[in-house]
């Protein structure tokens, strides 16, 4: 595992460890559905995932990430060009993200927000869903590829 990703896991581990098994499996399933291009499943499962998460700053960041992923998936289901969010995460949610880059470093906001959203969903799924870790391991390269776009700014 990449050092940057491992540090991110270590930072989030105590924050997201307590998610119940049912919800953590739903989160892992949501990530995998996106990964496999099952965008209609992502759209239908996103609201249920968000409803299963309690209200707290860290869960609000995760909910926002899920909604960003849902928005992207909905555009793909409807065969629209995904425009993406017009804004980033809220300031109080930034601490739960993998990347904290300035606008001139990340280029296009929608791609950057999606990358951060997928990284957060993947990491929380991995931390909280022990039963899905082996399957998620198989998709580490996908996650690493999304980090690679921003590698020079993360060192």
Secondary structure, 3 states (H helix, E strand, C coil): CCHHHHHHHHHHHHHHCCCCHHHHHHHHHHHHHHHCCCHHHHHHHHHHHHHHCCCCHHHHHHHHHHHHHHHHHHHHHCCCCCCCCCCCCCHHHHHHCCCCCCHHHHCCHHHHHHHHHHHHHHHHHHHHCHHHHHHHHCCHHHHHHHHHCCHHHHC
